[in-house]
Amino acid sequence: MSALTEDKIESNYKGNALLHLLSYMKPYAGWMAVCLVLVLVLTGFDLYRPILIGDAIDLFETQGDYGVIVDTAVKYGIVLVLSFVFNITQSWLLQKTGQSIILTVRKELYAHIQSLSSRYFDLTPVGKLVTRVTNDVEALDEMYSGILVRLFRNIVKIIGLAAVMLMLDWRLSAISFLLLPVVAVLTVVFRKIARETYRISRTRLTDINTFLSENISGMRIIQIFGREKRKFEEFNDKNYKLYRAFYREMMVFAIFRPLIFILSILALMTVLGVGSKDVLNGTISIGTLYIFAQYIQSFFEPIQELAEQFSTLQSSIASAEKIFTIMSEEPLVKEDENPVVLPEIRGRIEFSHVWFAYDNENYVLRDVSFVIEPGERVAFVGATGAGKSSILNLIGRYYDIQKGNIYIDGVDIRKLSKKQLRSAIGQMQQDVFVFEGNVEYNIRLHDGDISPEDIREAAEYVNASHFIEKLPGGYQEPVTERGSTFSAGERQLLSFARTLAHKPSILVMDEATANIDTETELLIQEALEKLMQGRTTIMVAHRLSTIQHADCIMVMHKGKIREQGTHQELLAQDGIYKKLYELQIHHEATA
């Protein structure tokens, strides 16, 4: 997906990202309602405490009774205890709700990523997806765990404070509100600047995560070519940009908070100055002045928090836009609404006038037609870029074709169940991916139908048991990330055992023996011979010696099948295959 397309999709979510976020709160509506009730109660306590003390001051001044102080202290203590209990309850409910929603969002996002087509992963950096699933999802936690409720609390608190102040003394209230226009202007400016700094920070964080994911995975290549210094300079540049982004974000808050604090002090000084004269004139009581002094400090605090919370909300929405951009991606390879599920897949494969391009423009396959009968062994050969591996990808329907049809057992591949189709294909590739875990896990891959006996039998078939049983832990031996402690040949044998343990109907080998030495290759030929019996086998190989005994060899050239036949038949044709064969014989003789 291009950056332009992503920006377009992301912009479509700017208006409704908040609605999408709020929709995740529906299952927890009861808990949120309790939280809002607690907010109203706690806000009432906040308003009541200054009034309680203010009234006590007035009563003590007029009556001089110390009992008033004791009664006030008891009431104040009860209010503090209740506030403590309600705050704990509210915090627990909010955290539980927030974490539950984050758990749901992360699961849905990862499940959706798994459903996307191979083309999406061809174009999207891994680090970008990791950032979406981790950092961007985590950015939503603050919104669910506090921002929305605190926004409600601060709005209620501001309204409550203003209402009580106006009821106590409208003239003093009007003086207190003189600086509100200045606060409003600062808040608008702050929100605008903060929103932009948040967006820049998220973008810089994505950039550095993408860089780290790619370069740590390719560290061996970097070291082989001695590019450590250059790569460090690139990292340092991205790291400095991220530092500057976070620094700007911090500076915005560092300037805004003191400004609001200064305004609150100015308002307090004004109220105390005017209110002191009113106390001396007998217009208002000392208790009322105390209440106003406390309310002024409390009045500007929620305003400051509101501005910051709106900015944090903007950050959450910015992250949500990026998350929902991925969620809006539709798989290019879609499952049929009523997929066909065959009793079993026998392995008859037919390509009928197939045209295919990865980018819908530059065709890799051009009008390709052939039929492979069940149990037949077919090999594809040709120069790099001829379209051999593309055919294998299309058989598993990892991509969809632009024109023509592909049939498996007479059924159009687009109507078949993808799960059944792919489970029937055992694909062995040159580039083997080994997962972190242990040897048994890498063969089973969470398939509960595969027993330990099946695993050992598959390993013995491909002679992987020879090196597995020599490991200290055997089949329980820990495997590091990407199987870095195993040789290329051992990883390939693990891949063979993994594929064969799943008992596929169709075997697909894409240069599967390229990383295995000649001696090891000879060991697995016998096992492969057994496994090929009754199974359709498709091979792609550059070493023609490995596919000479195939039932049919198809020679690919510039996306078309130019020649096909057995090894001897193709040599007799004196065409492309014979030239490839003679070049390899000459190369091996001179090597």
C-alpha distance (Angstrom), angle and dihedral (degrees) to the residues before:
residue distance angle dihedral
M1 . . .
S2 3.78 . .
A3 3.80 123.1 .
L4 3.81 89.6 -116.1
T5 3.79 92.1 54.5
E6 3.80 91.6 46.4
D7 3.81 91.6 50.5
K8 3.80 89.4 50.8
I9 3.80 93.0 50.5
E10 3.80 91.6 43.6
S11 3.80 91.1 52.2
N12 3.81 89.3 54.5
Y13 3.80 88.6 60.8
K14 3.79 96.9 50.0
G15 3.80 91.2 87.7
N16 3.77 99.0 43.8
A17 3.82 106.0 25.5
L18 3.81 89.5 101.0
L19 3.81 90.4 52.1
H20 3.80 89.7 52.2
L21 3.81 90.1 49.7
L22 3.81 92.2 48.7
S23 3.81 90.9 50.3
Y24 3.81 89.0 67.4
M25 3.83 88.6 62.1
K26 3.82 94.9 62.8
P27 3.83 95.3 92.2
Y28 3.81 88.4 52.6
A29 3.81 97.5 45.0
G30 3.82 91.7 119.2
W31 3.79 93.0 53.9
M32 3.80 91.7 46.5
A33 3.82 90.6 50.4
V34 3.82 89.3 54.5
C35 3.82 89.2 49.4
L36 3.80 91.7 52.0
V37 3.82 91.2 49.9
L38 3.80 89.1 50.9
V39 3.83 88.5 49.5
L40 3.81 90.3 56.5
V41 3.81 91.7 48.0
L42 3.83 93.2 47.2
T43 3.80 91.2 47.0
G44 3.80 88.5 51.6
F45 3.81 89.3 52.9
D46 3.81 90.4 50.1
L47 3.81 90.2 53.1
Y48 3.80 93.6 43.1
R49 3.82 99.3 52.3
P50 3.87 96.7 67.6
I51 3.82 90.3 43.1
L52 3.82 90.1 51.1
I53 3.80 92.3 53.3
G54 3.83 93.6 39.8
D55 3.80 91.7 54.1
A56 3.81 90.3 46.7
I57 3.83 90.2 53.6
D58 3.81 91.2 51.3
L59 3.83 93.3 46.9
F60 3.80 93.2 47.2
E61 3.82 90.2 48.3
T62 3.81 92.7 52.2
Q63 3.84 100.7 34.2
G64 3.82 103.6 24.1
D65 3.82 89.8 -145.1
Y66 3.82 115.4 151.8
G67 3.79 88.3 -159.9
V68 3.80 87.7 75.1
I69 3.80 89.3 61.2
V70 3.81 92.2 50.2
D71 3.82 92.6 48.2
T72 3.80 90.6 48.0
A73 3.79 91.9 48.8
V74 3.83 91.0 51.9
K75 3.81 92.3 48.1
Y76 3.80 90.8 45.7
G77 3.80 90.9 50.8
I78 3.81 91.7 50.1
V79 3.82 90.1 50.6
L80 3.83 90.9 49.7
V81 3.82 92.5 49.9
L82 3.81 92.2 48.4
S83 3.82 90.3 46.7
F84 3.81 89.2 51.2
V85 3.82 92.8 50.9
F86 3.81 94.1 44.3
N87 3.83 91.7 46.6
I88 3.80 91.6 52.7
T89 3.81 91.1 48.0
Q90 3.79 92.1 48.1
S91 3.81 93.6 46.7
W92 3.81 91.8 49.2
L93 3.81 92.7 49.6
L94 3.81 92.5 46.5
Q95 3.81 94.7 47.9
K96 3.79 93.0 46.3
T97 3.80 91.5 47.5
G98 3.81 93.0 45.8
Q99 3.80 95.0 48.0
S100 3.81 91.8 45.6
I101 3.81 91.1 52.8
I102 3.81 92.3 45.7
L103 3.81 89.0 51.0
T104 3.81 89.6 52.9
V105 3.82 94.5 45.9
R106 3.80 92.7 49.0
K107 3.82 92.5 48.6
E108 3.81 92.7 48.0
L109 3.79 92.2 46.9
Y110 3.81 94.1 50.1
A111 3.80 91.9 44.4
H112 3.81 89.1 51.9
I113 3.82 92.0 48.3
Q114 3.81 88.6 53.5
S115 3.80 90.0 53.5
L116 3.81 94.1 54.8
S117 3.78 120.7 104.2
S118 3.79 126.5 -103.4
R119 3.81 90.9 -107.1
Y120 3.80 90.8 65.3
F121 3.80 91.5 57.1
D122 3.80 90.3 46.1
L123 3.81 88.7 62.4
T124 3.83 104.0 31.2
P125 3.83 122.0 75.6
V126 3.81 114.7 -123.1
G127 3.81 92.1 -132.1
K128 3.79 90.4 58.3
L129 3.80 91.9 55.5
V130 3.82 91.1 45.7
T131 3.83 89.1 54.0
R132 3.79 91.2 51.1
V133 3.82 93.9 50.2
T134 3.83 95.2 43.4
N135 3.82 117.1 21.9
D136 3.79 99.4 26.5
V137 3.80 94.2 45.7
E138 3.80 90.0 46.9
A139 3.81 89.2 52.6
L140 3.80 87.5 64.6
D141 3.80 91.8 58.4
E142 3.81 93.7 76.5
M143 3.79 90.5 53.9
Y144 3.80 95.1 50.3
S145 3.81 94.9 38.0
G146 3.76 97.9 51.3
I147 3.79 121.5 -27.5
L148 3.81 98.2 85.4
V149 3.81 94.2 44.5
R150 3.81 93.3 42.7
L151 3.79 89.8 49.0
F152 3.79 88.8 55.0
R153 3.81 91.0 44.9
N154 3.81 94.3 50.6
I155 3.81 93.0 46.9
V156 3.81 90.8 50.0
K157 3.80 90.4 45.2
I158 3.81 93.6 51.5
I159 3.80 91.9 48.3
G160 3.81 91.4 45.9
L161 3.79 93.8 48.2
A162 3.80 92.5 47.9
A163 3.81 92.1 47.9
V164 3.83 94.9 49.8
M165 3.82 92.2 44.7
L166 3.81 91.3 51.7
M167 3.80 90.7 49.1
L168 3.81 92.1 50.6
D169 3.82 97.6 46.5
W170 3.79 123.6 -17.2
R171 3.83 93.9 -166.9
L172 3.81 94.0 54.1
S173 3.82 88.7 43.4
A174 3.80 91.2 54.8
I175 3.82 89.4 52.5
S176 3.81 89.6 49.1
F177 3.82 91.2 53.3
L178 3.82 95.6 50.5
L179 3.82 92.9 99.4
L180 3.81 95.4 47.0
P181 3.87 94.3 96.5
V182 3.83 88.8 56.1
V183 3.80 89.8 49.1
A184 3.82 90.6 49.0
V185 3.82 92.5 52.3
L186 3.83 92.0 47.4
T187 3.80 90.5 48.5
V188 3.82 93.3 51.9
V189 3.80 91.7 48.4
F190 3.81 91.7 45.5
R191 3.80 93.0 50.5
K192 3.78 92.4 51.2
I193 3.80 94.7 48.3
A194 3.82 93.8 41.4
R195 3.81 92.2 51.0
E196 3.80 91.1 54.4
T197 3.81 93.3 46.2
Y198 3.80 90.1 50.5
R199 3.80 91.5 52.8
I200 3.80 92.1 49.2
S201 3.82 91.1 48.6
R202 3.82 92.5 52.1
T203 3.82 91.2 48.4
R204 3.82 93.0 48.6
L205 3.82 90.8 47.8
T206 3.80 90.7 52.2
D207 3.82 90.6 49.6
I208 3.80 94.4 52.8
N209 3.81 93.2 44.7
T210 3.80 90.5 51.0
F211 3.81 90.9 48.5
L212 3.83 92.7 49.1
S213 3.80 94.0 47.1
E214 3.79 92.7 51.5
N215 3.79 99.1 40.8
I216 3.79 98.8 42.2
S217 3.82 88.4 51.4
G218 3.80 89.4 49.8
M219 3.81 96.8 40.5
R220 3.80 92.6 120.2
I221 3.81 91.5 58.4
I222 3.81 90.5 46.7
Q223 3.80 90.5 53.2
I224 3.81 94.1 43.1
F225 3.80 91.2 56.1
G226 3.80 94.2 37.6
R227 3.81 94.7 -121.4
E228 3.81 96.0 139.6
K229 3.81 94.1 113.2
R230 3.81 93.9 48.5
K231 3.81 92.7 46.1
F232 3.80 90.4 47.8
E233 3.80 89.1 53.6
E234 3.81 89.7 52.0
F235 3.79 90.8 48.7
N236 3.79 91.8 46.4
D237 3.80 90.2 52.9
K238 3.83 92.8 51.2
N239 3.79 91.3 42.2
Y240 3.81 91.1 52.3
K241 3.81 91.3 49.0
L242 3.81 89.5 52.0
Y243 3.81 89.7 48.0
R244 3.81 90.7 51.1
A245 3.81 91.1 48.4
F246 3.81 92.7 52.2
Y247 3.81 90.3 42.0
R248 3.82 91.2 54.9
E249 3.79 89.1 47.6
M250 3.81 91.0 52.0
M251 3.82 92.8 46.2
V252 3.80 91.7 53.7
F253 3.80 89.9 57.5
A254 3.81 92.1 39.9
I255 3.82 90.2 58.4
F256 3.79 99.7 38.1
R257 3.82 98.5 50.1
P258 3.84 96.2 52.8
L259 3.81 90.6 46.2
I260 3.80 92.1 54.9
F261 3.81 89.9 44.2
I262 3.82 91.0 52.5
L263 3.81 90.3 49.6
S264 3.81 90.6 50.7
I265 3.83 90.2 51.1
L266 3.82 90.9 49.3
A267 3.80 90.3 50.1
L268 3.82 90.6 48.1
M269 3.82 91.5 49.3
T270 3.80 90.6 50.4
V271 3.81 93.3 48.4
L272 3.81 92.7 46.7
G273 3.81 90.8 47.9
V274 3.79 95.4 49.7
G275 3.81 94.0 34.2
S276 3.81 93.5 52.2
K277 3.81 90.1 58.1
D278 3.81 89.9 48.9
V279 3.82 90.3 50.9
L280 3.80 90.9 51.2
N281 3.81 90.1 46.6
G282 3.80 90.0 49.2
T283 3.81 92.6 -119.6
I284 3.82 93.1 124.1
S285 3.80 134.3 12.8
I286 3.80 127.6 -111.9
G287 3.80 88.7 -112.8
T288 3.80 91.5 57.1
L289 3.81 90.7 49.7
Y290 3.82 89.1 50.3
I291 3.82 90.1 51.1
F292 3.82 90.7 50.5
A293 3.82 91.9 47.7
Q294 3.81 90.8 52.6
Y295 3.80 93.4 43.5
I296 3.80 93.1 50.3
Q297 3.81 90.2 57.4
S298 3.79 90.7 45.0
F299 3.81 92.7 44.6
F300 3.81 97.7 61.6
E301 3.80 94.9 41.1
P302 3.84 95.8 68.0
I303 3.80 89.9 43.8
Q304 3.80 89.3 56.3
E305 3.80 90.9 45.3
L306 3.80 91.3 48.2
A307 3.79 91.4 57.0
E308 3.79 91.9 48.1
Q309 3.80 92.3 44.8
F310 3.79 91.8 50.5
S311 3.80 87.7 53.2
T312 3.80 91.9 48.5
L313 3.79 87.9 48.0
Q314 3.80 88.2 52.6
S315 3.81 88.7 52.2
S316 3.79 90.5 51.3
I317 3.78 90.9 48.3
A318 3.82 90.1 48.8
S319 3.81 89.1 53.4
A320 3.79 90.3 44.6
E321 3.80 90.6 53.3
K322 3.81 89.6 56.0
I323 3.82 92.6 45.5
F324 3.80 93.8 48.3
T325 3.80 89.6 46.3
I326 3.81 86.6 65.9
M327 3.81 91.6 40.5
S328 3.81 88.7 54.5
E329 3.80 91.6 57.0
E330 3.78 110.5 108.7
P331 3.82 119.3 -147.7
L332 3.80 109.2 -106.3
V333 3.80 89.0 -146.4
K334 3.80 103.3 57.6
E335 3.78 128.2 -169.4
D336 3.79 115.7 -118.1
E337 3.82 113.1 -107.7
N338 3.81 90.0 -119.8
P339 3.80 104.6 22.5
V340 3.78 120.0 -161.0
V341 3.80 113.9 -114.9
L342 3.80 111.8 -162.8
P343 3.83 121.3 -150.0
E344 3.80 84.9 -121.2
I345 3.79 137.4 -18.4
R346 3.80 109.8 -116.1
G347 3.81 95.2 -175.6
R348 3.81 108.3 -112.9
I349 3.81 106.6 153.1
E350 3.80 125.0 -168.7
F351 3.80 129.2 179.9
S352 3.80 112.9 -165.3
H353 3.82 116.7 -167.8
V354 3.80 92.7 -39.6
W355 3.80 120.7 -171.8
F356 3.79 117.9 -175.8
A357 3.82 137.5 175.4
Y358 3.80 127.4 171.5
D359 3.80 91.3 -144.0
N360 3.83 96.9 34.0
E361 3.81 89.6 -113.2
N362 3.81 115.1 59.3
Y363 3.79 105.3 57.8
V364 3.80 116.4 -139.8
L365 3.82 93.2 -179.2
R366 3.79 121.3 38.8
D367 3.80 121.5 -164.9
V368 3.82 94.6 -34.2
S369 3.83 117.1 -179.2
F370 3.81 129.9 172.3
V371 3.80 141.7 131.8
I372 3.82 127.0 -135.3
E373 3.79 115.1 -166.7
P374 3.83 122.2 -144.3
G375 3.79 111.5 -79.9
E376 3.79 93.4 14.4
R377 3.81 121.6 135.2
V378 3.78 113.0 -138.0
A379 3.79 128.8 176.7
F380 3.80 129.7 -162.2
V381 3.78 119.7 -152.7
G382 3.76 134.6 173.4
A383 3.76 144.8 109.5
T384 3.79 122.4 -51.0
G385 3.81 110.3 -75.9
A386 3.79 93.9 23.3
G387 3.83 91.5 121.7
K388 3.81 103.1 -101.7
S389 3.80 98.6 129.1
S390 3.80 90.7 41.1
I391 3.80 89.2 62.8
L392 3.80 90.0 54.5
N393 3.81 91.5 49.8
L394 3.79 90.8 50.8
I395 3.81 93.3 51.4
G396 3.82 89.0 59.5
R397 3.82 89.0 43.0
Y398 3.77 94.8 -124.4
Y399 3.80 85.7 142.8
D400 3.80 131.7 25.2
I401 3.78 122.6 -126.1
Q402 3.79 124.1 -121.3
K403 3.82 97.7 -141.9
G404 3.77 136.6 12.0
N405 3.80 131.4 24.2
I406 3.78 139.4 -82.9
Y407 3.79 118.7 -156.4
I408 3.80 130.7 -165.1
D409 3.80 112.1 -165.5
G410 3.79 88.6 -16.1
V411 3.84 95.5 -54.3
D412 3.81 121.7 113.2
I413 3.78 106.3 -107.5
R414 3.82 90.8 -131.8
K415 3.81 90.0 63.7
L416 3.80 95.9 48.5
S417 3.80 123.9 95.7
K418 3.81 106.5 -97.2
K419 3.78 91.3 -145.7
Q420 3.81 93.5 54.0
L421 3.79 92.4 42.7
R422 3.80 96.1 51.2
S423 3.80 94.0 41.3
A424 3.82 87.6 56.9
I425 3.81 92.7 54.6
G426 3.80 120.6 78.1
Q427 3.78 106.4 -160.5
M428 3.80 120.6 -166.9
Q429 3.80 114.1 -172.9
Q430 3.76 137.1 -170.6
D431 3.81 92.4 -124.3
V432 3.81 103.2 59.5
F433 3.80 120.1 -160.9
V434 3.78 114.6 -152.7
F435 3.80 119.0 -169.3
E436 3.77 128.1 -139.2
G437 3.81 111.3 -100.4
N438 3.79 125.6 66.3
V439 3.80 137.0 -46.1
E440 3.81 94.7 -96.9
Y441 3.81 92.1 50.7
N442 3.81 91.2 51.4
I443 3.80 90.4 55.2
R444 3.81 97.2 41.4
L445 3.84 99.1 37.4
H446 3.83 93.2 -162.7
D447 3.82 93.2 -54.1
G448 3.81 103.4 144.5
D449 3.80 91.9 -166.6
I450 3.81 90.8 68.7
S451 3.80 110.1 85.8
P452 3.83 125.6 -155.5
E453 3.82 87.0 -106.7
D454 3.83 90.3 55.9
I455 3.80 89.6 50.4
R456 3.79 93.2 51.7
E457 3.80 92.2 44.4
A458 3.81 91.7 52.2
A459 3.82 91.1 47.4
E460 3.80 90.6 50.7
Y461 3.82 92.0 49.3
V462 3.80 91.5 58.9
N463 3.81 94.5 34.6
A464 3.80 90.6 -116.2
S465 3.81 87.3 128.2
H466 3.81 89.3 73.1
F467 3.80 93.5 70.4
I468 3.84 96.9 27.5
E469 3.80 93.8 58.2
K470 3.80 90.1 50.5
L471 3.81 90.9 58.9
P472 3.85 115.2 100.9
G473 3.80 91.6 -119.2
G474 3.79 97.6 32.4
Y475 3.80 110.1 -156.9
Q476 3.83 89.4 -5.4
E477 3.81 92.3 55.8
P478 3.85 109.3 132.0
V479 3.80 115.0 -111.0
T480 3.80 118.8 -148.8
E481 3.81 123.6 -140.2
R482 3.82 110.4 -59.0
G483 3.82 89.1 -2.0
S484 3.79 91.6 -84.8
T485 3.83 92.5 167.1
F486 3.82 91.8 59.6
S487 3.78 126.1 77.8
A488 3.80 120.5 -114.7
G489 3.79 90.2 -104.4
E490 3.82 92.8 50.2
R491 3.79 91.3 50.4
Q492 3.78 89.1 50.1
L493 3.81 91.7 51.3
L494 3.81 89.4 50.1
S495 3.78 87.8 53.1
F496 3.80 90.2 51.8
A497 3.79 91.9 50.6
R498 3.83 90.6 47.1
T499 3.78 92.1 52.3
L500 3.78 96.8 44.9
A501 3.83 93.6 46.3
H502 3.80 88.5 64.6
K503 3.84 90.2 57.7
P504 3.81 99.2 -136.0
S505 3.81 125.7 -163.6
I506 3.81 91.6 -143.2
L507 3.80 124.7 44.8
V508 3.80 117.7 -155.2
M509 3.79 119.2 -172.4
D510 3.81 117.9 -174.6
E511 3.81 105.1 -172.7
A512 3.80 84.5 -42.1
T513 3.78 95.3 163.4
A514 3.80 96.6 42.5
N515 3.81 94.3 102.4
I516 3.80 96.0 42.8
D517 3.78 121.6 92.7
T518 3.80 119.9 -119.9
E519 3.81 94.1 -102.4
T520 3.82 93.2 51.6
E521 3.79 90.8 43.9
L522 3.80 90.2 56.6
L523 3.81 89.9 51.2
I524 3.79 93.7 56.1
Q525 3.81 96.7 43.2
E526 3.80 91.4 78.4
A527 3.80 91.9 49.5
L528 3.80 91.2 47.8
E529 3.79 90.6 50.8
K530 3.79 89.6 58.1
L531 3.78 93.5 46.0
M532 3.80 94.4 47.5
Q533 3.78 90.7 61.2
G534 3.80 107.1 109.4
R535 3.81 92.7 -1.3
T536 3.78 128.9 104.5
T537 3.80 106.8 -119.2
I538 3.79 125.9 -163.3
M539 3.78 119.7 -173.3
V540 3.77 133.5 -171.7
A541 3.79 113.9 -167.5
H542 3.78 139.7 157.4
R543 3.79 91.8 -161.5
L544 3.79 101.0 77.4
S545 3.80 91.8 -164.6
T546 3.83 89.4 72.8
I547 3.82 95.4 57.9
Q548 3.81 102.9 38.0
H549 3.81 92.2 109.3
A550 3.82 94.9 52.4
D551 3.82 116.5 126.1
C552 3.80 88.9 -127.2
I553 3.80 134.1 10.7
M554 3.81 118.6 -158.9
V555 3.78 117.9 -160.3
M556 3.81 113.8 -147.7
H557 3.80 122.5 -157.5
K558 3.80 124.8 172.2
G559 3.80 93.3 -19.4
K560 3.81 97.1 -48.0
I561 3.78 135.6 96.4
R562 3.81 103.5 -114.4
E563 3.80 99.9 171.3
Q564 3.79 138.3 10.9
G565 3.79 136.7 177.6
T566 3.79 140.6 88.2
H567 3.78 122.8 -45.4
Q568 3.80 93.2 -96.9
E569 3.80 93.8 43.5
L570 3.80 91.9 52.8
L571 3.80 92.4 48.7
A572 3.79 88.6 51.9
Q573 3.84 90.8 53.3
D574 3.82 90.2 63.5
G575 3.82 91.6 -143.9
I576 3.81 139.7 118.5
Y577 3.81 94.3 -44.8
K578 3.79 93.4 53.7
K579 3.80 90.6 50.6
L580 3.81 91.1 50.2
Y581 3.80 90.4 47.7
E582 3.80 94.3 49.0
L583 3.82 91.4 47.3
Q584 3.81 90.5 53.7
I585 3.81 93.0 45.9
H586 3.81 89.6 50.6
H587 3.80 91.9 46.8
E588 3.82 93.2 49.5
A589 3.81 90.7 47.2
T590 3.80 93.3 52.3
A591 3.81 95.7 40.1
